[in-house]
């Protein structure tokens, strides 16, 4: 089996797993260089949490990489074994890192685990150690550097909009996809090109959107990086829906990246810097609740207390901030809806974004909000726990397996016969749209809040979101 990087997947020798053998327990010949353990003593993966895993196997059918490859070390319990080996002194080998890198971080295993193993905490701690101690090949380092020099920065993303819109308008995009030239010559570039959504006009939001009717709450709204620049209509719809439901919506101008991509890829110092700036921006706004419409961002912001626990200037503030964060569907469900809904006569399939369903436990709320719309028929997708293959930047770093997962998800979506797919994360929207287009399925895609907005305003739902 071959990764998209062109490297052959190595199998761990069954007769001598990491952490065993002479290197770990036997005598070391005089003059042999000392083996550096995989992890240092600064917040390594917790031995106590590792000990919670009883290797029951309930996680296996929910793990995307195990589903793809059937490789034990590409399952949650296999990776936990590798973490344990690292704690026992095994070195951080290329093979070990390969298995850690292959994890999508979808957290489906956390939901499935009957023992309550906190795999999310384990893999995040492990990734920080990997970033600190492992040097990847030059090509991988360059790709990661480019990604993190671009995606967390709104102005840089905004600068891309003009050239990207011109490219999409030229017709070259469709020609390249049909020819599959990029797929053969540059799979990573082909994946990024296929994921780019048709760009819409940016709608500049005011710093304050007043509540319609009686004010029920004052909330701050995260505009996000990719969400703000590639899906501005989602932010505009979010502000309108919140206002229609009686919220004064404050949108701090100086907010930046929340740090989610950095957290999920072990870039701790960078993530902490983004988190501090986000806390500062919303504290200045003076809001009691912070609303998020991107699942990956929301899950990371709810974990700021852990991320900044060692920072005496921010630990308490981060804990207060994390407790104030709500997904937009979560807040609307808590408030109870009051704005009248117009009918939407359409069949809709709802896709659970992993970082909303598994990381935040928000599943019922978006479905309940959609079911409140008269005429809307909600359909469920088979195997909802399996990730679509987006996983932040995983689909860019691993285009071939991401395509397999995306195509699998696209088939289950098509099987519903729905006219519109609804989800709550920009990465999912881009990944699924690309897969549906590739298999020739014609279906609209929209964010949950866009459908709510259309129903409240009484405008047609067809034409919302991504249309290719």
N, C-alpha and C positions, 0 to 999 in steps of 0.2 A: 504494500500500500504506500502511496506517495503523497506527501504534503504538497500544497501549492507552491512552497518554496523550492520544490525540486529535490528535497532531501528525503531519502527512504526512511520510513518509520522503522526504528530499531525495536527489537523485542528484548525485554529484560530476560537474562538467563534464568530459567525456572529453578536450576539447581543452586543458584546463589543470589537471592534477591538482595537489594540494597540494604546495607546495615548488617549483613552477615558475612561470614568468611574471615580470613586472617586479617584483612584490612581493618575490620571493625572490632574483632575480639581477640585475635591471636597475636603472637609476638611479632614485632616489626624489626626486620634486620637492621643492624647498625649501619648508619649512613643513608638510610632510606628517608627521603623528604617527608615531613609530616603532612598528613592529609587534612585539608581544611574542612571542617564540618559544614554541612549545607547551610545551617542557620547560626546567626550570632545570638547574643543574649538580650537584644533589644526587641521585645515583643515578637518572639517567634510564634508559630502556631502552637496553641495551648495543648499540652500533654493531657490535661483533664478532659478537654473537649474531644480530643482524638480517642480517648478511652471510652467515650460514650458510644462509639460505633461498635455494634455487635455483629457486623457483617451478615445481616439477615438477607440482603439482596433486594429489598423493596425499592431501592433507589434505581436499580438497573434499568427497568423498562421506561423510566421517565428521563433518563440521561441521554441527551442528543448524541454525544460522541460514542457512547456504548451502543446505542441503537444503530449508528452508522457502521461501526467497526467490530463490535463484539469483543473488544480488547479490555481485559480486566483492569489494566492500569489506566485506561481511559474511562473509568467509571468513578463515581465519588468514593466508594470504599477502597478502590485501588489507589487513588490519589492520597487518601488518608493513610494508607500503608506507606506510601512514599514519604509523606510528612513525618510519620513515626520513625522511619529509617533515618531521615535527616536529623531528627532530634537525638537519635542514638549515635550520631557521629558520621553517617555516610556523607560522602561529598556531593555537591550540587552538580551532578553530571549533565551533559547535554541531553541525554535520554530522559532524565528526571524532569528537566525544565520543559522538554517537549510535551510531556504528559500534562504538566501544570498549564502550559500555554494553550493546550487544546481545549481546556475547560471553557465553556461559554459564560459561566457565571450566571446561568439562568435561574438557579435556586429551586428548580422543580424537585430536586432531591430533598430539599429542606421540607417542602410540603408533604412529600411521600413518606418521610422517615418516621416510623412509629416510636423510635427512641429519642426523638427530639435532637438529633445531632445538628449542631450549629455549623454546618459546612460553609455557610456564607462567611462567618468570621474566620474560619480556618483558611479558606482559599485567599481571602484578602490579605491576611497576615503573611501567607506564603508568598504571594506576589510581591509584596514589599521586599521580602528577603531576596527574591530572585532579581529584582531590579537593582538591589544594593550589591549583590555579589556575583552575578552572572553576566558575562559579556557575550552577546549574541553576534552572529556573523555580520560583516559590514553592511550587507544589503538590507538585512532586517533592521539594523540600527538606523540606517538612513530613512527607511520607510516610516518607522515609528517617530523619528525626529520630525519628519515632514508633517505627519498627521497631527502631532501635538504642537507644532508651530502654527497650525491653521485652525483646526476645528474649535478650540476653546476661545477664539478671538473673533468677536462680532465684526469688527472693522475689516479684518482680513477676509472673512467670509463675504462681507458686503462687497468688497472689491472684486470678488469672483463673479458676482451676479451679472454684470454687464457682459463680459466675455462669454459666460455660460449661456445667457439668453440669446446672444448672437449665434452661438454654435447651434443651439436647439432650433432656432428659426431658420437656419441655413439648410436643414434637411440632412446634414452629414450624420447626425445621430442615428437616424433610422437606417441609413445606408451602411454604417459601420456595424450595427447590430445584426443586420441581415447577412452581411458578408462574413461575420465572425473572424475578421482579420485580427482584431485586438485580442480576442480569446486565444488565438494561437500565438501571437507575438508577445503580448503583455497581459497575462491574466489578471493581475492586480489592477492595472489601469482599466481593463475591460469591466471589472467588477464595479469600480468607482463610477465609470461612465454610465453603466446600466442602472445604477442606484439613483443617480441624480434625477429628482422630480422635475416636471415642467414648471418653470419658475413663474410665479404670479406677481402681480403688482404689489409692492410693499405698501401697506397702510400704516402710516405713522400714528401711533396711539398717543393720546394726551396723557399727562402725568396723573390726572384724576378723571375717572368716569363716574358721575354721580348715580346714586341709586334711583331707580324708577319707583315712585310712590314712597311708602313708608320705609325708612332705613332700618334694616335688620342687623347689619354687620358692617364693619370696616375691615377690608382685607388688602393685603399687598399681593401683587401678581408677578411671578417670575416670567420673563419673556424668553429666556433661554438663548442658546447660540444657534444650533441648527434649526430649532423650532422658529426662532425669530426671523432668520434670514431665508430659510427655504420653505417655511409654512406660516407666513405672516397672517393668513386668513384664520388660522387656528387661534392665534392670540387675540385677534379682533373679535372672533366669535365668543371666546372665553370672557372677555370684558363685557360684551353685550349681555350674555346669559347671566353673569353674576349681577350686573346692574338690574336686569329685569327681575331677578329674584331678591331685590332689596339690598344689595351690597354697594357701598361706596368702594370703588376699586382704585387703589393707589399703585402707580407703576413707576418705581424709582428710576430716574434717568441713568444713574451711575452704576446700576447693577451690571455684573459681568457674568462669566462662566461660574456655575455652581461647583465645578470640580468633579462631576460624576465620572467622566471618562478617565480622569487621572486616578481617582479612587479605584476604579475597576481594573486598572492596569498597573497597580502597585507604585505609582508615582506619588509617594506620600508627601514630600515637601511641597510639590506643586499643588496637590489637592488641598493641603492645609492653607496655602496662600489664597487660593480661590475661595475656600470656605470662610476665612476671616473677612475677606472683602464682601462676601454675600451677607454675612451677619451684620457687618457695618452698614451696608446699604439699606437693609430693611429696618434696622434699629433707628436709623435717621428718619425713616418714613413714619415711625411711631405706630406700627400696626400690631394687632394682637394675633392675627392669623395670616400665614403666607400660603397662597394658593399656587399649585403647580399643575401644568397640563401635559407634562412629559414624564412618563413612568420612571425612566432611569434617573432623571434629575430628582424627582420626589423621593425615591428610595435612598439616594445618597444624602440628601438634605436631612432626612429623618435620622441619619446616623452621625450627624455632626458632633453629638456629645461624645461618641467614641473617638472620632477622628481628632478632635481637639482636646481630649481628656488630659494630655500632658502639658497643655499651654495654660499657665496660671492666669494669664490675662483674658483668656477666652473660654475656659472650660465651663464655667457657670453660665455665661452668656450663650454658648453653643448649645447647652442642654435646654435652656429656655426656648431658643430658636427652634431646635429640633422638635420640641413638643408642640410648636405652633404650626408646623407644616401639614398641609392637607392636599391630597389630590382634589382636583375640581369636582369630580363625581362624588368623592367622599364628603366634601363640604356641602354640596347641594343636598345630599341625602340627609345630613345632619340638620340642616336648616328646614328641610321640607319645602317642596316646590309650591309656589303661589302663582306664578305667571301662567296664564291660560295657554294651552297647547292647541295648535291647529292640526288637523289630520295629516298624516303622511302615509299614503297608501302604497306601501313598499315592503318587500321582504328583505330583511337585514340579517347578516351573519355577524356575530360579535367575536372578535379575536382577543384572547387574554394576552396582553403584553406581560412578559415574564416578571419584570420589575414592579408591575402593579399587582399581579395576582400572587406571585410567590414571595417576593420581597416585602410587599406592603400588606398583603392579605386583602386587597380590595377586588372583590369579584362580584358580589351581589349588587353593589351600588350602581355601577353603570348599566347593568341589565335592568334593574328596577326603573331607572330614569328613562331608558328606551321604551320599556313596556307602558309607561305612562302616556306615551304619544298615541293618540287615537289612530287606528288603521294600520299601525306598524306591526309587522309580524317578525318576531325574533326567532332566528334559527341558530342552533348550536353546531359547532365544528367538531368533528371527530378528533380524538387524541389532543385535546386542548393543552395538555401539560407539556407537549413537545415544542421546543423553541422553534421559531421560524428561521433562525440562523443569522439574525441581525446582530444582537448582543453587543451593542456599542460599535466598536471598530473590528469585531471578530470577523465579520464578513469581508472586510478589506484585507485583513491579515491572512485569512484562510478562504479564499474565494471558491475553491472547488468543493469542499465539504459544506460551505455555506449555501452553495447553489443546490446541493442535494437536499439539504433541510428545507430550503425555500420552495423547491419543487414539490416536496412532500406536502408542505403546508398548503401550497396552491391547489393541489389535487383535492385535499379535504375541504377546502373552501369551495371549489367548483362543485363538489358533490352536494353541497347544501342547496344549490339552485337559487341562491339569494341574488338580488339585484345590486346590493351594496354591501361592502365589507366595512365594518366599523372597528376601530381600535383606538388606543390612547397613548401612542408613542411614535415619534417621527421616524425612528429607525425601523420599526415594524412596517410602517406605511411604505417606506422606500423599498425595503426588502421584498415584501409581499407583492407590491406593484410590479417589480422587476420580474418576479417568478411567474405571476399571472400572465404578463405580456409574453414571456418566453413560451408558455404553453398555449397561447392563443385564446385565453379566457377573457371575455369582455365583461368586466364588472367594475363599478365605481368603488373608490376607497375614500373614506372620510374619517376624521376624528370624531369621537363621541359628541363632543361639545358643538361641532358644526351641525350635527343632526338636531340637537336640542335647539340651537339658535334658529335653524330653518323653521322648525315647528313653532317656536314662539313668535317669529316674525311672519309666519304664513307664506314663506317663499318656497319655490320648488327645491326638493332635495337633489334631484338629478342635476349633475354638473358640479356638485361639490367635490372638494378634495382632489385627489389625483385622477386625472383622466388621460389615458394614452390611446 
